[in-house]
Amino acid sequence: MNLETNYLGLTLRNPIVVGASPFCDNIDASRRLEEAGAAAIVMHSLFEEQIDLEQQALIHHLETPAESNYEATSYFPHYDDYQLTPDTYLRTLERLKAALTIPVIASLNGRRLGGWVDYARQLESAGANALELNTYQLATDPEVSGADIEAEILGIVQAVSEAVRIPVSVKLSPFHASVANFASLLDQQGASGLVLFNRFYQPDFDIDELEVVPRLKLSYSSELLLRLRWLSILSPKLKGSLACSGGVHTPEDVIKSILAGAHTVQIVSVLLEHGPRTIPVLLDGLSDWMNEHGHAELSTMRGALNLKRCPDAAAHERANYIKILQSWKI
Ligand SMILES: Cc1cc2nc3c(=O)[nH]c(=O)nc-3n(C[C@H](O)[C@H](O)[C@H](O)COP(=O)(O)O)c2cc1C
């Protein structure tokens, strides 16, 4: 059984990638994930705010409430709250590269073009095999249009892709007015691949304390459906690689993601819940299914359920939507 897959031009032994998360901070944990069968690991993100803080030596200002920009910056974590400073991030990357044989993908997280983009070069020099760009932002300003935001993200992707020789992937939000259009612009303008999708952590309300409370909730398999839909729509159209991220918990989830067109699946929640032993379960389930369905190679099953054969995917989607709404009878 050949589970090999090509992701961002890297040959991976199988499609299971450890998604961006704190696992990479611990070299032993990363080694255990590699031993369990992970084909690559994505480091957690190095944030634009973190790099800017270091570059501008503003750390002490942030600790002073009188600081003029306090309103704007106080929403961000205190400097000490970031898991790794830019410098320790680079050192951790070097240690991961020395300890592991699987590819290590660094992650940069920023939303405005700026000096932080230069860090891409340093991550490349420290040995990153690829770079995942996360351009997460919450667009709350009614003066800023979706087109403005997309132009800014495209500018960042282009700048980073031009700065490095390693492949650059983009972790995308599902909340673009036309995901297909934006994905194809990213595909044309330098992204070697897309990660579908970013997962957002919405704050909850505490109705006793009347407070807004940030909560990190792990995912469920039900979140996979949004990814399956867009993988199915995009996989026949894009030349770059596709990773499925969000809601992959079981062997069935892995199989569905690949049938929709993913080259890899990224897993985090299931690893936080069950540890590295999850990986052989996913790989065995995938191999068994391939055996039963006569696939000797992963490449022959990839995209088998995408929308390639449907000439008008949008009509199909709308038709399905109407059908589903009308299926409920009282
Ligand atoms: C504890 C934790 C830390 C994370 N850190 C990052 C990060 O630094 N950068 C990033 O792009 N995503 C980060 N993520 C999001 C994951 O990479 C992934 O997209 C998300 O958890 C969905 O995958 P899952 O359903 O397998 O958990 C984090 C997720 C968790 C649970």
The ligand as a Tripos MOL2 file, in Angstrom:
@<TRIPOS>MOLECULE
LIG
   31    33     1     0     0
SMALL
NO_CHARGES

@<TRIPOS>ATOM
      1 C1         -3.9280   24.6800   21.3870 C.3       1 LIG1
      2 C2         -3.9800   25.0890   19.9320 C.ar      1 LIG1
      3 C3         -3.0170   25.9430   19.4290 C.ar      1 LIG1
      4 C4         -3.0640   26.3470   18.0830 C.ar      1 LIG1
      5 N1         -2.1050   27.1910   17.5870 N.ar      1 LIG1
      6 C5         -2.1760   27.5840   16.2970 C.ar      1 LIG1
      7 C6         -1.1940   28.4640   15.7550 C.ar      1 LIG1
      8 O1         -0.2750   28.9080   16.4380 O.2       1 LIG1
      9 N2         -1.3220   28.8240   14.4510 N.ar      1 LIG1
     10 C7         -2.3300   28.3670   13.6510 C.ar      1 LIG1
     11 O2         -2.3710   28.7060   12.4580 O.2       1 LIG1
     12 N3         -3.2630   27.5200   14.1420 N.ar      1 LIG1
     13 C8         -3.2070   27.1340   15.4140 C.ar      1 LIG1
     14 N4         -4.1540   26.2890   15.9170 N.ar      1 LIG1
     15 C9         -5.2350   25.8140   15.0130 C.3       1 LIG1
     16 C10        -4.8860   24.4210   14.4840 C.3       1 LIG1
     17 O3         -3.7020   24.4510   13.7140 O.3       1 LIG1
     18 C11        -6.0170   23.8690   13.5950 C.3       1 LIG1
     19 O4         -6.2140   24.7110   12.4800 O.3       1 LIG1
     20 C12        -7.3390   23.7500   14.3450 C.3       1 LIG1
     21 O5         -7.1520   23.2450   15.6680 O.3       1 LIG1
     22 C13        -8.2860   22.8480   13.5870 C.3       1 LIG1
     23 O6         -7.7920   21.5500   13.5060 O.3       1 LIG1
     24 P1         -8.3660   20.3710   14.4580 P.3       1 LIG1
     25 O7         -9.8100   20.2430   14.1710 O.co2     1 LIG1
     26 O8         -7.5860   19.1610   14.0720 O.co2     1 LIG1
     27 O9         -8.1040   20.8030   15.8580 O.co2     1 LIG1
     28 C14        -4.1080   25.8800   17.2500 C.ar      1 LIG1
     29 C15        -5.0680   24.9970   17.7740 C.ar      1 LIG1
     30 C16        -5.0150   24.6050   19.0940 C.ar      1 LIG1
     31 C17        -6.0700   23.6590   19.6100 C.3       1 LIG1
@<TRIPOS>BOND
     1     1     2 1
     2     2     3 ar
     3     2    30 ar
     4     3     4 ar
     5     4     5 ar
     6     4    28 ar
     7     5     6 ar
     8     6     7 ar
     9     6    13 1
    10     7     8 2
    11     7     9 ar
    12     9    10 ar
    13    10    11 2
    14    10    12 ar
    15    12    13 ar
    16    13    14 ar
    17    14    15 1
    18    14    28 ar
    19    15    16 1
    20    16    17 1
    21    16    18 1
    22    18    19 1
    23    18    20 1
    24    20    21 1
    25    20    22 1
    26    22    23 1
    27    23    24 1
    28    24    25 2
    29    24    26 1
    30    24    27 1
    31    28    29 ar
    32    29    30 ar
    33    30    31 1
@<TRIPOS>SUBSTRUCTURE
     1 LIG1         1 GROUP 0 **** ****
